[in-house]
Amino acid sequence: MSDSLTEGLDYEQLIDDVDFEDALAGTKWEGVVADADGVGATLGARIGELLGALVGAALGRIVGESLLDEMLGASDSNGTTDANGDDTSDAGDDDD
């Protein structure tokens, strides 16, 4: 019986009949919804801004760490350590 009840609903008409400006009055979303774009476009844009910022921050962190590793790796490759981190300099050898 629940299938026939849900099949009879016109969800598009139901959403069109909701006054979002009135429903969002008094919340932090008040005035955010633009009538020209619609609720879906406005919320999608906000979600896109958030995801874009998160992805950008993650990529920036990865690039920054990679550049830092390369810069530190270049200064370490002057003969003081090998790939295992062992000291390869001759400064501490007294075998002469």
N, C-alpha and C positions, 0 to 999 in steps of 0.2 A: 504494500500500500504506500510505503514511503517513496517508492520509485515513481509512482503516478503523481504524487504531490510535487516532487521536485521537477518532474518533466513539465508540469503545468506552469512553472514560474518563468517569467521572462526577465532574466537577470540584467540584461542590457537596459530594459525599461526601468527596472528597479533602481539601478545605479544612476540613470539619467534623472530620476525623480528626487534624488537626495540633494539637499541644499548643503553643499560642503562648507560654504562660508559660514552658515549658521551653525553647522555641526562642529566646526573647528573654532568658533568664537570662544575667547577666553583661554585658549591654549597657545603654546609656543608656535603652532602652525597657523595661527590666525593671520590672514593677509598674505600668506605665502602662496596659496593656490591661485594661479592666474586663470581667469575665465577663458581666455583665448586658447591656452595650451591644454587645459584640462588637468584633472587630478593626476592621472597616470603619467602624463608627460612631466609634470612638475616633480612628482615623487621620483620618477626615473632619473631626472636630471640631478636631484639631490643625492640619490644613491650612486650615480655615476661620479659625482664630485668626490664623495667619500671614498669609493673604491679607487679612483684615480689618485687621490692623495696617498692612500695606503700603498698602492703599487709603486708609485713614484718614490716614496720614502724607502721602501724595501730595495728598489733598484739603486737608489742613491747610496744606500748603506753598502750594498754589494760592490758597487764601483769604487766607493771610497776605500773599503777594506782591500780591494784588489790593488788599487794604486799605492796604498800604504805598504802592502806586502812587497810590491815591486820595488818601491823606493828603499825600504829597509833591507830587502834582499840584495840590492845593488851595493849598499854600504857594507853588508856582511860578506860579499864575495871578494873582498880585497885580500883574502888569504888567511883570515883569522879563524874561520870555522869551515868545516866541510858539510856535506849534505846531512850528516847525522848529528851535527852540532858539536863535534869533537874539535878541540883546539888544534890547529895546524900551523900556528906561528912558531918561529924559531926563537922567540924572545925568552922562553923559559928553559931552553936546552943548555946544559952545562957540560956536554959530552966532549967538548973540544980540548 
